[in-house]
Amino acid sequence: MPTTSVGESRNPEQTMSMTEDAPAGRATTPTDTGTATRIIPVRHYGTWVLGAVVLVLLGILVRAFAVADIQYSLVFSYLTKPTILGGVANTLKLTVLAMVMGLVLGVITAVMRQTNNPVLRAVAAGYTWLFRGTPLLVQLLIWFNLALIFKHVMVPGLFSFKMNDLMTPFVAALLGLGVNEGAYIAEIVRGGILSVDEGQREAGHALGMRYGTMMRRIVLPQALRVIVPPLGNEFIALLKFSALAYTISYGELLFSANKIYTANFKVIELLFTASIWYLILTTVFTLGQQVLERRLNRGRRSSQSLAKTLLINIAGGWR
């Protein structure tokens, strides 16, 4: 049977026949001379070896948890215990209120960073530097022990309180988480503000708007699309950081689990129960974040399509 060398040419029927008979996954490309060149994909054996190693390690880990002295039935039975549910409610309350406080502080600080007043800019920069540069756990402990510095909180002629009575575990946890979160949100909002084109601000000034009105009605609504994704991540991180309030005896989820396992010594089971609740809460809020982002992106696409339609109409008018 005659053979064809690489340098020889085949007729179109031979080239088509060889292309159709090529194995699946092997592409053939006809050259300028009519010769079909077979392209063989590179085999990555290292990734398969690494995948096998990962599977083996995962199997060892699963087996270790399976044979361990853990009563997994208790993990799920404690999910709906009143003490655990109370801890979940306290965690949600603390997280939401701290996030609201952080949002207010963050927006105010970000706006202060954009003003021309050097005092306001310095105060805002110092606030973000201080609370982003020190550990959150240390801040919580300082707030909780603030009575060592200030014995009383008073406004002459209005009220006076002992700091020990005022600084409860909830108040200390709220101030610690909220003020710390405000420093991070300030940088997120500032980045969103800087993402808005400078011409938008100039247009607001040209219309005679004050700085606050211009920020509220022009800049911040446009910066929202940039702010929302990292803000959602901050909320989820704050939900997990709320577990640090356990150190100052606030009755959140981890503290509630600790209260139970110090009595029955089912430490791992209760920690797993708390972890499942954290996973449930973070998953729910992650889905909510995705829905909100889609709505914002839909509005962005609508505005882009509207601008495109206007440009087409203007171009048609010029014709």
C-alpha positions, 0 to 999 in steps of 0.5 A, a space after each residue: 500500500 503506498 505511503 505519503 511522506 511529510 513533504 508530499 501532498 495529498 489530494 482533497 479526498 485523502 485530507 478530508 478522510 484523514 481529518 474525519 478518521 482522527 480520534 476524538 479530542 485530537 485536532 487535525 489542521 491541514 497545512 498549506 501543502 494539503 498535509 494534515 498535522 495532528 495536534 496532540 495535547 500536552 499531558 499534565 501528569 503532575 496534576 493527576 498525581 497531586 489530585 491523587 495525593 489530595 484525595 488520599 489525605 482527604 480520605 485519611 482526614 475523614 477516617 480520623 473524624 469517623 473513628 474519633 470518639 464523637 457523638 455526631 447525633 448530639 451535634 444536630 440535636 443541640 442545633 435547636 436547643 434554646 441556649 444555642 438559639 439564644 446565642 444565634 439571636 444575640 450574634 445576629 443582633 450584635 452583628 447587625 447593630 455593629 454593621 449599622 454603626 460601622 456604616 455610619 462611622 465609615 461613610 462620615 470618615 470617608 467624606 471627611 477624608 475627601 474634604 479640604 479641611 486639614 483638621 477633618 482629614 487628619 482626624 479621619 486618617 488618624 481614626 482609620 490608622 488607629 483602629 485598623 492597626 490594633 487587634 480587634 481582641 485588644 480593642 474589645 478588652 480595652 472597651 470592657 475595662 474602660 472603667 479603669 480610666 473613666 470612673 463616671 460618664 456625666 453631662 453636668 446638669 443632665 445625667 451621670 452614670 458609673 462606667 461599670 454600670 454603663 459598659 456592659 458586655 453587650 455595649 463593650 462588644 457593640 462599641 468594639 466591633 462597630 468602631 473597628 468596622 467603621 475604620 475598614 468601611 471608611 476605606 471601602 467607601 473612600 475607594 468607591 468615591 474615588 472610582 467616580 469620575 471627577 467630572 461628576 463632582 465638577 458637574 455638581 458644583 456647576 449646578 450650585 450644589 453644596 458639597 454634602 448635597 453633591 456627595 449624597 445625590 451624585 457621588 455616593 449613588 454611583 459609588 454604591 456599585 463599587 462599595 457593595 461587594 466588599 461591604 458584603 464581605 465585611 458583613 460576613 467577616 463581622 459575623 464571624 468576628 462576633 465570636 470574639 465577644 466570648 472573651 468579655 462574656 457576652 452571650 453570643 453563639 460561641 459563649 452559649 456553646 461554651 456554657 453547655 460543654 463546660 457542663 457536659 464536657 462534649 466540647 467537640 460536639 458543641 463546637 461543631 454545632 456552633 460551626 454549623 450555625 455559622 455556616 448557615 448564617 454566612 451562606 444565607 447572607 452570601 446569597 443575599 449579597 449575590 442577589 443585591 449585586 445582581 440588582 445593582 448590575 441590572 441597573 447598570 446594564 439598563 443605564 448603559 443600554 439607555 445611553 447606547 440608545 440615546 447615542 444611536 438616536 443622536 447619530 441617526 438625527 445627525 444623518 
